């Protein structure tokens, strides 16, 4: 009986919750992030510009993304608007967010599902699911 209760507790603690926006609960993911590296399907961004060691800004020479309080994000030549709601879950000590986006840029439109995770180093890891 204890095993069943423990399994139920684990499943409940890892199931995704629904979020309409990131505003008050998860401010750590909001802001401007500078490109750091690419690891397969995951791109890592940092709060500081790796070339200047200063806070990341849209005016630097490094590729950047900005995430606002409604989970909209943009880069230098595109913007992506989250469809209504999204999922978030705790992964270890970190929060992971997953949203379905409609994007546009340079005359094109596309959809993609994007996951955001703050890693142990405080960097933003962005993974794009194929859609």
N, C-alpha and C positions, 0 to 999 in steps of 0.2 A: 504494500500500500504506500509506503514511503517513497519507493521508486516512481510510482505513478504520479504522486504529488510533485516530486522533484522534476520529472519530465514535463508536466503541465506548467510548472513555474518557469522552466527554461524556455519553453515554446512561447509563453506569454511575454517574456522579457525580450525576445528577439524578433517578434512579429512587427512589421512596419506600422507606423502611425501615419496619419494623414495631416498634411500641412497646406494651408492656403498661402502662407507667406512666412518669411524667415524673421520678421522684424524684431520683436522683443525677446524671443526665446533664444535665438542663435546669432547674436551680433558678430560672433567670431568669424563667421564665413563671409560677411559683407565687406565690401571695400575693393580696392584695386590691388591686383596681384601680378607680379612679373614672372615671365617664363624662366624656369630653372633647368628643366631637363625633360626628355621623353623616354619613357620606359615601356616599350611595346604599345599597348592601347591606352596607357595612362600617361597624362602630362602632369608634371609637377610645377607649381607656381609658388613663389615666396613673397612675403611682405616687403622685402628689400630688393632693390635692383642689384643683381650680381656684378654688374660692371662698375657701379659707383659705391656700393655698400650703403646707399641712402634709401629712404622709404620709397617704395615703388610709386611711380606717377605715370600718367598718360603721355607725358612729354618726353620721356626717356627714349633711348635707342633700342630697348628690349621690348619684345612682344608682350602685351598685357591683356588682362581681362578685368572687368569690373562686375561685381555682383551686388545688386541692390536688395532692398528689404522685401521685394515681392518675387525674389528669385529670378529676376530678369538679369541676363548678363550680356556683355558686349565686348568686342575686341576692336582693333583699329579699323577693320573693314567690314564688320558684320554686327548684327544684334540678334538676340534670341529672347523670345517672350515665352514664359512658362504657360502651358495650358492650365486650367483650373486645378489647383491642388497638386500635391506631390506626396512622396513618402519619405519618412526619415526613420532611422533606427540607430540604436547604440551598437557600435562595433568595438568590443573591448572597452577602452576608456574614451572612445571617440564617437562622434556623431557622423552618420552618413546620410546625405540627402540625395534623393533621386527625383528628377522632374522630366516630363515630356515637353520638349520645346518645339516651337515654330520659329525658324531662323530665316534671315534674309541678308543679302549683301551682294554688291557688285552685279545687280540685276538678276540674281538667282534666289530661289526660295527652297527650303528643305526642312525636314523634321528630324529630330534626333532625341534620344533619351540620354540624359547626362547624370552621372553620379558625382557628388562632391564629398570629399572626406578630408578632415584636418588630421594630418599624421602626427606621430610622436614628436617630430621636430618642429611642429607648428606650421608646416607647409600645407598648401592646398593641393590635393591630388584629384584630378579630373579624369574620369573615365567615360568614354562615349560608347553606348551600346549600338550595335548595328540595327537599323530599322528599315 
